[in-house]
């Protein structure tokens, strides 16, 4: 069968890599894709916003189903347009994608479903923010309502810091329309957990748990990023898993059904595990990046079939391998604020082994023999092994095969899982 993946980053290359191992998939197409995916897929320079051209491509190419990687097309309702034309799709409806597209919608949805979440207020200008913050204790959490490419959440240590953040969003409008309104939220101490499920809107299957590393530098220092690496599987107690399923996952699905919202795809629950139990921070309506890179290799099954079934509303039990995976992100100079493009990549980008390989997140071919940086997160160095330690080691061995001027790369991805300190697990 022929499959289309929408997107161009490391998450999409991870999907392409997994689909390339399927016994059922005969052709993998990607829109727009990247130079780094061309050895495994056919890339097409189409724009997903040109909906009719995209649908025409799917019908003429006889695409079996479409996997939408990024959030923007989902929030724009692309999955609905595809389904209206009889094209199967992995991704929620536009109404379902509001769970990620609007922080305010998500909070109101959580309240309606009686899901544990932090106290909040909706604010739309600086003075209102400063007045309503009197009902909260610092540090303050300030979140732009709309999609902001991972840059819309501020942890403000005091009132002055909150005022600066509010002025950036409401007056300087650095996030554009995403910052027309915002959420002021009570900070919840604890440790963060990413909990991803596949769902057809009725049933769900939990994917292997991964620990993301958001800060740019070792020891969780420096600015927040889209993610500097991940390691999986993260082990949690059965009691905690039951708590999450009963208090957060099941009420979410029940409320989707109650409101008649079609959902066939991934729900990414951003959780804070507090002394009182799990609390929901946010929803994402698609595979995470770079969580996907370590989750997909740990599933014991054919991703071509799994995703086809999901697109058709069929959900079968997920089996996992007794393996571990690590993803180390190799970033461009200037990331996350002003990543430098066009920096020559030295080394062997084609290197792979049974325990390691590269996924391309932001690379481009300068000519037949040379590669350059073409984004903030440039490469995902993957390590696979029978234990967390061996997967971590394999990822760093793989990473040593390439370099570039002023490369940015954490050296401690997975360190807390390999040498856990349960009293200090909050980092991301």
C-alpha positions in Angstrom: 0.0 0.0 0.0 1.0 3.6 -0.5 1.2 6.0 2.5 1.5 9.8 2.7 3.2 11.5 5.7 2.8 15.2 6.1 5.7 17.2 7.6 9.4 17.6 7.3 11.1 17.3 10.7 12.6 14.6 12.9 9.2 13.3 14.0 8.2 12.7 10.3 11.5 11.1 9.5 10.9 8.7 12.4 7.5 7.9 11.0 9.0 7.3 7.5 11.7 5.1 9.1 9.1 3.0 10.9 6.9 2.7 7.8 10.0 1.7 5.7 10.2 -1.4 7.8 6.6 -2.4 7.2 6.0 -5.5 5.0 2.7 -3.9 3.8 3.9 -0.5 2.7 5.2 -0.4 -0.9 5.6 3.4 -1.3 6.1 6.2 1.2 5.3 9.7 0.1 6.1 12.8 2.1 4.8 16.4 1.7 7.1 18.4 1.8 9.7 16.0 3.3 13.4 16.8 3.3 16.6 15.9 1.6 17.4 13.6 4.5 14.3 11.4 3.9 14.8 10.9 0.2 16.6 7.6 0.6 13.5 6.1 2.2 10.6 8.1 0.7 9.4 10.1 -2.3 9.2 13.8 -1.3 6.9 16.3 -3.0 7.2 20.1 -2.8 3.5 20.6 -2.3 1.9 22.9 0.3 -0.7 21.3 2.6 -2.6 24.6 2.6 -3.4 24.0 -1.1 -6.1 21.5 0.0 -7.5 20.7 -3.4 -4.1 20.0 -4.9 -3.2 17.8 -1.9 -6.5 15.8 -2.2 -6.0 15.5 -6.0 -2.4 14.1 -5.3 -3.8 11.5 -2.9 -6.5 10.3 -5.2 -4.3 10.1 -8.3 -1.4 8.4 -6.4 -3.9 6.0 -4.7 -2.8 6.9 -1.2 -4.2 4.3 1.3 -4.0 6.7 4.2 -2.4 10.0 5.4 -0.5 10.5 8.6 -0.4 14.2 9.6 2.7 15.0 11.7 2.5 18.6 12.8 -0.3 20.3 14.7 -1.0 23.3 12.3 -2.8 21.2 9.6 -4.8 19.4 12.2 -5.9 22.7 13.9 -6.8 24.0 10.4 -9.1 21.1 9.8 -7.2 19.2 7.1 -8.2 15.8 8.5 -11.8 16.7 8.0 -11.2 17.8 4.4 -9.4 14.5 3.6 -12.2 12.4 5.2 -14.9 14.3 3.4 -13.2 13.1 0.2 -13.0 9.5 1.3 -9.3 9.6 2.2 -8.4 7.8 5.5 -6.4 9.9 7.9 -4.5 9.5 11.2 -5.4 12.7 13.1 -8.3 14.2 15.0 -11.0 16.4 13.5 -10.7 20.1 13.7 -12.9 20.2 16.8 -10.7 17.5 18.4 -7.5 19.4 17.5 -8.8 22.4 19.5 -7.5 20.5 22.5 -4.0 21.7 21.4 -5.0 24.7 19.3 -6.5 26.6 22.2 -5.3 26.5 25.8 -8.6 28.1 26.9 -10.7 25.5 25.1 -8.6 22.7 26.6 -9.0 24.1 30.1 -12.7 24.4 29.7 -12.8 20.9 28.4 -10.9 19.6 31.4 -13.2 21.4 33.7 -16.3 20.0 32.0 -14.8 16.5 32.2 -13.8 16.9 35.9 -10.1 16.2 35.0 -7.6 17.3 37.7 -5.8 20.4 36.5 -4.3 23.5 38.0 -6.4 26.5 38.9 -6.5 29.1 36.1 -7.9 32.5 34.9 -8.4 33.7 31.3 -6.6 37.1 30.7 -6.4 39.3 27.7 -4.3 42.4 28.7 -1.5 43.3 31.0 -3.5 45.1 33.8 -6.0 42.3 34.0 -3.1 39.8 34.3 -1.5 41.7 37.2 -4.9 42.1 39.0 -5.8 38.4 38.7 -2.3 37.2 39.7 -3.3 38.3 43.3 -5.3 35.1 43.4 -2.2 33.0 42.7 1.1 32.4 44.4 4.4 32.7 42.6 5.9 31.3 40.4 3.2 32.1 37.9 2.5 30.1 34.8 1.5 32.3 31.8 0.3 30.5 28.6 -0.6 32.1 25.3 -3.9 30.7 24.1 -3.0 29.6 20.6 -0.3 27.7 18.8 3.1 29.2 19.4 5.6 26.6 18.2 6.5 25.6 21.7 7.3 29.3 22.7 4.0 30.2 24.4 4.6 29.1 28.0 6.3 31.3 30.5 7.2 30.3 34.1 7.4 33.6 35.9 9.3 33.7 39.2 7.6 36.9 40.4 5.1 39.6 39.5 7.7 41.7 37.6 8.6 38.7 35.5 4.9 38.1 34.8 4.5 41.7 33.8 7.4 41.4 31.3 5.9 38.2 29.8 2.4 39.7 29.5 3.8 42.8 27.8 5.7 40.7 25.3 2.6 38.8 24.4 -0.2 41.4 24.6 1.6 44.6 23.7 4.7 43.6 21.6 2.6 40.8 20.1 5.7 38.5 19.7 3.4 35.5 19.3 0.9 37.2 16.9 -2.6 36.0 17.1 -1.6 33.1 19.4 -1.3 35.7 22.1 -4.6 37.6 21.8 -5.7 35.8 25.0 -3.8 33.8 27.6 -4.1 31.5 30.6 -2.8 32.5 34.0 -2.3 29.3 35.9 -1.2 28.2 39.4 2.2 26.5 39.3 2.1 22.9 40.3 5.3 21.4 41.9 6.1 17.9 40.9 7.6 16.0 38.0 6.5 16.0 34.4 5.4 13.0 32.4 4.5 12.7 28.7 1.7 10.1 28.3 0.8 9.2 24.7 -2.0 7.0 23.6 -3.5 5.8 20.3 -7.2 6.2 20.3 -10.2 5.8 18.0 -12.3 8.0 20.3 -13.7 5.0 22.2 -10.8 2.8 23.2 -7.1 3.5 23.7 -3.7 1.9 23.8 -0.9 3.4 25.7 2.4 3.8 23.9 5.8 3.3 25.6 6.6 6.2 28.0 9.5 8.5 27.2 11.3 11.2 29.3 11.9 14.4 27.3 14.7 16.9 28.1 13.4 20.4 27.3 16.3 22.6 28.5 19.1 23.4 26.1 22.0 22.5 28.4 23.2 19.7 30.7 21.7 19.5 34.2 18.4 21.0 32.9 19.9 24.5 32.5 19.5 27.1 29.8 16.4 28.1 27.8 13.5 25.8 27.0 13.6 24.2 23.6 11.4 21.9 21.5 13.3 19.0 23.1 17.0 18.1 23.2 16.5 14.4 23.5 14.5 11.5 24.9 14.9 8.1 26.4 12.4 5.2 26.7 10.8 3.2 28.2 10.2 5.1 31.4 8.8 2.8 34.1 6.0 4.0 36.4 4.0 2.2 39.1 0.8 0.4 38.2 -1.0 2.6 40.7 0.1 5.7 38.9 -0.8 4.3 35.5 -4.3 3.3 36.8 -4.7 6.8 38.3 -3.8 8.4 34.9 -6.1 6.2 33.0 -9.1 6.5 35.3 -8.8 10.2 36.2 -7.5 11.7 33.0 -7.5 9.4 29.9 -10.9 7.8 30.3 -12.7 11.1 31.2 -11.1 12.8 28.1 -12.4 10.1 25.8 -15.8 10.1 27.5 -16.1 13.9 27.0 -15.0 13.7 23.4 -17.8 11.2 22.8 -20.3 13.2 24.8 -19.6 16.3 22.6 -19.7 14.3 19.3 -16.0 15.0 18.5 -14.3 12.6 16.1 -10.9 11.5 17.2 -8.7 9.0 15.4 -5.1 9.5 16.2 -2.7 10.3 19.0 -3.4 12.2 22.3 -0.3 13.4 24.0 -1.1 14.2 27.7 1.4 16.6 29.3 1.1 15.6 33.0 2.5 17.0 36.3 2.8 14.2 38.9 2.1 16.0 42.2 1.8 14.8 45.8 -1.9 14.7 45.2 -1.6 12.6 42.1 -1.5 13.3 38.3 -2.6 16.7 37.1 -3.1 17.6 33.4 -1.0 20.5 32.1 -2.0 20.3 28.5 -3.0 18.2 25.5 -1.2 17.8 22.2 -3.2 16.3 19.4 -0.3 14.5 17.5 2.9 12.5 18.0 5.5 14.4 20.1 8.9 15.5 18.8 11.3 14.0 19.8 9.3 11.5 21.8 8.2 9.7 18.6 11.8 8.9 17.7 12.1 6.6 20.7 8.5 5.3 21.0 8.1 3.9 17.5 11.1 1.5 17.6 9.8 0.0 20.9 6.5 -1.2 19.5 6.4 -4.8 18.4 4.3 -4.6 15.3 3.9 -3.4 11.8 3.4 0.4 11.9 2.0 0.3 8.4 -0.9 -1.9 9.6 -1.2 -0.1 13.0 -1.7 3.3 11.4 -4.0 2.0 8.7 -6.2 0.4 11.3 -6.2 3.6 13.4 -7.1 5.7 10.4 -10.1 3.3 9.9 -11.1 3.6 13.6 -9.8 0.1 14.4 -7.6 -0.3 17.5 -5.8 -3.5 18.4 -3.7 -4.2 21.4 -0.1 -2.8 21.3 2.8 -5.1 22.1 6.2 -3.7 23.1 9.7 -5.0 22.7 12.0 -5.7 25.6 14.3 -3.0 24.4 15.3 0.6 25.1 15.8 3.6 22.8 17.6 7.0 23.2 17.4 10.1 20.9 20.1 12.7 21.3 19.3 16.0 19.5 22.1 17.7 17.7 21.3 21.4 17.3 22.5 24.3 15.2 24.5 27.2 16.7 22.1 29.9 17.9 19.2 27.4 18.7 16.6 28.0 20.1 16.4 31.7 19.4 18.3 32.3 16.1 19.5 29.0 14.7 22.1 29.3 12.0 21.5 27.7 8.7 24.0 26.7 6.1 26.7 25.4 8.5 28.6 22.6 6.9 28.1 19.2 8.5 31.4 17.1 8.8 31.5 13.4 9.1 29.5 10.4 7.9 25.8 11.2 7.8 25.1 7.8 6.2 26.6 5.8 9.1 24.3 3.3 10.7 24.5 0.0 12.6 22.1 -2.4 14.3 22.3 -0.1 17.4 22.3 3.3 15.8 21.2 5.6 13.0 20.4 9.2 12.2 17.0 10.8 11.7 17.1 14.2 9.9 15.3 17.0 11.6 16.8 20.1 9.9 19.4 19.3 7.2 19.8 20.1 3.6 22.1 19.0 0.8 24.4 21.8 -0.3 25.6 19.7 -3.3 26.1 16.1 -4.2 28.6 15.5 -1.4 28.0 18.1 1.3 25.2 18.6 3.9 24.5 21.7 5.9 22.3 22.7 8.8 18.8 23.8 7.8 16.9 24.3 11.1 17.3 24.5 14.8 17.2 20.8 15.6 19.4 19.4 12.9 19.9 15.6 13.6 18.4 13.0 15.9 21.1 10.5 16.9 19.4 7.3 17.7 20.6 4.5 19.9 18.8 1.1 20.4 19.8 -1.5 22.9 18.6 -4.1 25.4 18.9 -1.7 28.3 18.6 2.0 28.9 22.4 2.2 29.5 23.2 0.5 26.2 20.7 2.5 24.3 22.2 5.7 25.7 25.7 4.7 24.9 24.8 3.7 21.4 23.1 7.1 20.8 26.3 8.9 21.8 28.5 6.6 19.7 26.3 7.4 16.8 26.5 11.1 17.5 30.3 11.0 17.4 30.2 10.2 13.7 29.3 13.8 12.7 29.9 17.4 13.9 29.8 21.0 12.8 31.0 24.4 14.0 29.5 25.4 17.4 27.3 22.3 17.5 24.9 22.2 20.6 24.2 18.8 22.1 23.5 17.7 25.7 25.7 15.0 27.2 23.3 13.8 29.9 20.2 12.6 28.0 18.7 9.8 30.0 21.0 10.2 33.0 18.2 10.6 35.5 16.5 7.4 34.3 19.7 5.4 34.4 20.6 6.8 37.9 17.2 7.9 39.2 16.7 10.2 42.1 12.9 10.0 42.8 13.0 13.2 44.9 14.4 15.3 42.1 12.6 14.1 39.0 11.2 17.5 37.8 13.3 18.9 35.0 11.3 19.5 32.0 
